[in-house]
Amino acid sequence: MAEKEKKVKNSENAVQRYIRETSGELRKVNWPTWPEARHLTQLVLLVMVVVGIFLAGIDYLSGALINLVLGI
């Protein structure tokens, strides 16, 4: 068995080995179903909007505070 692995490793270059190992790992992945993917995408978009609104509020308040302190 070890001799076979050595022959495979010696006959392949790094790119071929990378492609072979990557495709093997991708077969092991537990891919989400379409409804799960859609739900998770909606969740990510919602979190992005909420965080964006929060950061915009912080930006506005900090700008107003700086203007108040500097008397602009």
C-alpha positions in Angstrom: 0.0 0.0 0.0 2.8 2.4 0.9 4.6 1.7 -2.4 1.4 2.6 -4.3 1.1 5.9 -2.5 4.7 6.7 -3.2 4.2 6.0 -6.9 1.1 8.2 -7.0 2.9 11.0 -5.1 6.0 10.7 -7.3 4.1 10.7 -10.6 1.9 13.7 -9.7 3.0 17.2 -9.6 1.8 19.6 -6.9 -1.1 21.0 -9.0 -2.5 17.6 -9.8 -2.2 16.5 -6.1 -3.9 19.8 -5.0 -6.8 19.2 -7.4 -7.2 15.6 -6.4 -7.1 16.4 -2.6 -9.5 19.3 -3.0 -12.1 17.4 -4.9 -11.9 14.6 -2.3 -12.5 17.1 0.5 -15.4 18.7 -1.4 -17.1 15.3 -1.6 -17.1 15.2 2.2 -18.9 18.6 2.6 -22.4 18.6 3.9 -24.0 21.1 1.5 -27.2 22.9 2.6 -30.4 22.4 0.8 -31.9 25.3 -1.2 -34.4 26.3 1.5 -31.6 26.3 4.1 -29.3 28.4 1.8 -32.1 30.9 1.1 -32.9 31.2 4.8 -29.3 31.7 5.8 -28.9 34.3 3.0 -31.9 36.2 4.3 -30.5 36.1 7.8 -27.1 37.4 6.6 -28.8 40.3 4.7 -30.9 41.2 7.7 -27.8 41.3 10.0 -26.0 43.4 7.5 -28.8 45.9 7.4 -29.1 46.1 11.2 -25.4 46.5 11.7 -25.3 49.1 8.9 -28.1 51.1 10.6 -26.3 50.8 14.0 -23.0 52.0 12.5 -24.7 54.9 10.7 -26.3 56.0 14.0 -23.0 55.8 15.8 -21.4 57.8 13.0 -24.1 60.5 13.1 -24.0 60.8 16.9 -20.2 61.0 17.1 -20.1 63.6 14.3 -22.8 65.7 16.1 -20.8 65.3 19.4 -17.6 66.5 17.8 -19.4 69.4 16.1 -20.9 70.3 19.5 -17.5 70.2 21.3 -15.7 72.2 18.6 -18.6 74.7 18.3 -19.0 74.3 14.6 
